[in-house]
Amino acid sequence: MRPTHAEAEMNDEDARAHPFPHSREDAQKAQEIPDTPQTRAPAYKLAFADTDFLLREELRPVRLQLELLKPQMILDERGVESTVVMFGGARIPAPEHKDEARTETLAELSKYYEQAYRFARIMTERSLETYGREFVICTGGGPGVMEAGNKGAHDVGGQSVGLGIVLPHEQAPNEYITPDLCFNFHYFAIRKMHFLMRARAVTVFPGGFGTLDELFETLTLIQTRRMKPVPLLLFGREFWDRIIDWQALADAGTISASDLELFSYVETADEAVAIIDAFDPRDCD
């Protein structure tokens, strides 16, 4: 099979970089051998071309490294320098579908789909001013709030990232993610690292266990100074105050009163953008 244009260019670059054959050529040559009991044995396969070997339990550290490295390399190649992360529930419907929501609360929360869409449009218009390098919308790649974020970016002609995850109830990524920036993960920990490695701001819309996990991971990293402070914006004060008693944590002494300043409440896209614009990391020192 003839190489694609992109593969040919990559091979040319490799040839200029060093005199050794590309690993793809080595893998191809390894298949062009006599068919014998020895060459058919699994032990004879090249390690990097042996899927069964790579999926062994002992190779988990290597798979973790690969899952960290692949999106990192692709995002670097695409010139993505910073992102605006949008966490939120997969079950929140678009306003036109709120009558189909399974609960009245979800139907009411559909207003945040609209705000997520508007927020993504505004930030992507800003991203386009940097030729798509900065403020790139990044979501979990699924439906609900995630779809709203990718759709907002798509509708103004910008690119956006989708970081999907393999789940028992696996669903296809939403159709608005930039195809070349649509990733799939096995390890939740590596996925969460990629959410935050380039984050210029983090928005958290109403959601369930996954959204809470992502929110508390972000809060913990900022609180412990393992991550530089960024605007952390919670859409929907009523929702968040109902499910998390932040003040009770502070009153109990399990967090500091100052930790309540790590995040801000917003109701609209415009409020979120205003906080991002006013943010000065020096104020957090």
CORVENSUL-V533003 format. One record per residue. RES is the residue in one small letter. NEAR is the number of other ideal C-beta (glycine too) atoms within 10 Angstrom. D_LAST is the distance of its C-alpha to the last C-alpha in whole Angstrom. Layout:
# CORVENSUL-V533003
RES;NEAR;D_LAST + RES;NEAR;D_LAST
This chain:
# CORVENSUL-V533003
m;4;57 + r;6;56 + p;12;53 + t;9;51 + h;8;50 + a;8;46 + e;12;47 + a;11;49 + e;11;47 + m;14;45 + n;15;48 + d;10;48 + e;10;45 + d;16;45 + a;12;48 + r;8;47 + a;9;44 + h;8;46 + p;7;50 + f;10;50 + p;14;51 + h;17;48 + s;12;48 + r;14;49 + e;12;52 + d;13;52 + a;14;52 + q;13;55 + k;11;57 + a;13;57 + q;10;58 + e;6;61 + i;10;63 + p;6;66 + d;7;66 + t;9;67 + p;7;66 + q;10;64 + t;12;62 + r;9;62 + a;9;60 + p;8;56 + a;7;56 + y;13;57 + k;17;54 + l;13;51 + a;9;48 + f;10;46 + a;15;49 + d;14;50 + t;7;48 + d;8;49 + f;16;48 + l;13;44 + l;10;45 + r;11;46 + e;5;43 + e;7;43 + l;14;41 + r;11;38 + p;8;36 + v;13;37 + r;15;37 + l;14;33 + q;12;33 + l;12;35 + e;20;33 + l;18;30 + l;11;31 + k;15;34 + p;21;31 + q;14;29 + m;10;32 + i;14;33 + l;20;30 + d;10;29 + e;9;33 + r;16;32 + g;13;29 + v;22;27 + e;15;23 + s;17;21 + t;27;22 + v;33;22 + v;26;23 + m;29;25 + f;27;26 + g;30;29 + g;23;32 + a;19;35 + r;17;38 + i;30;36 + p;20;39 + a;17;39 + p;13;41 + e;10;44 + h;12;44 + k;17;43 + d;9;47 + e;11;47 + a;16;44 + r;9;44 + t;9;43 + e;9;43 + t;12;39 + l;17;39 + a;17;41 + e;16;38 + l;25;35 + s;20;37 + k;16;35 + y;26;32 + y;26;34 + e;16;35 + q;23;31 + a;30;30 + y;21;33 + r;17;32 + f;30;28 + a;30;29 + r;21;31 + i;18;29 + m;30;26 + t;25;29 + e;15;30 + r;16;27 + s;25;27 + l;17;31 + e;10;30 + t;13;28 + y;8;31 + g;20;30 + r;14;27 + e;19;24 + f;24;23 + v;28;26 + i;32;27 + c;31;27 + t;33;29 + g;30;30 + g;28;33 + g;25;36 + p;19;37 + g;28;36 + v;30;32 + m;31;32 + e;27;35 + a;29;34 + g;36;31 + n;32;33 + k;22;36 + g;27;34 + a;32;33 + h;20;36 + d;13;38 + v;14;36 + g;10;37 + g;21;34 + q;21;33 + s;31;31 + v;30;30 + g;24;32 + l;25;31 + g;21;34 + i;18;35 + v;9;38 + l;9;39 + p;4;43 + h;5;43 + e;10;42 + q;11;42 + a;10;42 + p;21;39 + n;24;39 + e;11;41 + y;22;38 + i;28;36 + t;19;36 + p;9;39 + d;11;37 + l;21;34 + c;19;35 + f;20;34 + n;16;36 + f;21;34 + h;11;36 + y;15;33 + f;13;30 + a;11;28 + i;20;28 + r;21;28 + k;18;25 + m;17;23 + h;22;25 + f;21;23 + l;20;20 + m;14;20 + r;18;20 + a;19;18 + r;18;17 + a;21;17 + v;25;19 + t;28;22 + v;23;23 + f;26;27 + p;25;29 + g;24;31 + g;14;32 + f;8;31 + g;17;30 + t;20;27 + l;14;26 + d;14;26 + e;22;24 + l;19;22 + f;12;21 + e;18;21 + t;23;18 + l;18;16 + t;12;17 + l;16;15 + i;20;12 + q;16;12 + t;8;13 + r;9;10 + r;9;14 + m;17;13 + k;11;10 + p;16;9 + v;21;12 + p;21;14 + l;19;16 + l;22;19 + l;22;22 + f;27;25 + g;20;27 + r;12;26 + e;11;30 + f;19;30 + w;16;27 + d;13;27 + r;11;31 + i;10;30 + i;14;27 + d;11;26 + w;15;22 + q;12;23 + a;10;25 + l;15;23 + a;15;21 + d;11;24 + a;9;25 + g;8;22 + t;9;22 + i;17;18 + s;12;16 + a;11;16 + s;9;12 + d;15;13 + l;12;16 + e;11;13 + l;18;12 + f;19;15 + s;14;17 + y;15;21 + v;22;23 + e;14;27 + t;15;28 + a;22;27 + d;12;26 + e;16;24 + a;25;22 + v;20;22 + a;12;21 + i;16;18 + i;21;17 + d;9;18 + a;9;16 + f;15;13 + d;7;10 + p;10;7 + r;5;5 + d;9;6 + c;13;4 + d;6;0
